[in-house]
Amino acid sequence: AQSVTQPDIHITVSEGASLELRCNYSYGATPYLFWYVQSPGQGLQLLLKYFSGDTLVQGIKGFEAEFKRSQSSFNLRKPSVHWSDAAEYFCAVGADRGSTLGRLYFGRGTQLTVWP
Amino acid sequence: DGGITQSPKYLFRKEGQNVTLSCEQNLNHDAMYWYRQDPGQGLRLIYYSQIVNDFQKGDIAEGYSVSREKKESFPLTVTSAQKNPTAFYLCASSIRPPGQGFTGELFFGEGSRLTVL
């Protein structure tokens, strides 16, 4: 069965520090991988996505993520965090075939707090 | 501007009442989805629809119903059978490029918060 694990429920970093949010997935086929961000009381916004090709993908707001098939991971990184990055971050996995056509499986989210 | 509109943003319901949440999109997307979000549980899929007049149950469909009579609309009814309906509900859509499968990339509305009194 498909699943996504985000091991860190809550992370706190100082403004200007680097950030890495972890994501591990379980999926039998080649996955499509996504990171979404959610501000309080809002919908989700796509940060970046991996479908195929280069395993290091760049997203909006200075975020990047690296797909590592051997580790079943898709960790999100940012070299220098800004106070406006405080939000909840969700990793998701999906595919375009079989019984899971068109749907995504989400992790439980990581809440990011940024100290000034 | 194209997007997904959910209404109402806040809704209060008495126990035993049905309530319908609206979701409209003008993105010309083929597929639409309803997710439920509870603190610390991420997003759980309630129902999804890939084409008009067709929809499938997600992981937590019990106590919910949907319809897809028009491409742009996918309303969700929370029935009195739903034991714990207080939650944040998110509607999303995705496109299927011609000749390709769904990419899985979702576009979300801003959500509806339902509180049962």
Interface residues (C-beta under 8 A of the other chain):
Chain A: I9 Y32 F34 Y36 G41 Q42 G43 L44 Q45 L46 K49 F51 F90 A92 G94 A95 D96 R97 L101 G102 R103 L104 F106 G107 R108 G109
Chain B: I4 A31 Y33 Y35 G40 Q41 G42 L43 R44 L45 Y48 Q50 G58 L90 A92 S94 R96 Q100 G101 F102 T103 G104 E105 L106 F107 F108 G109 E110 G111 R113
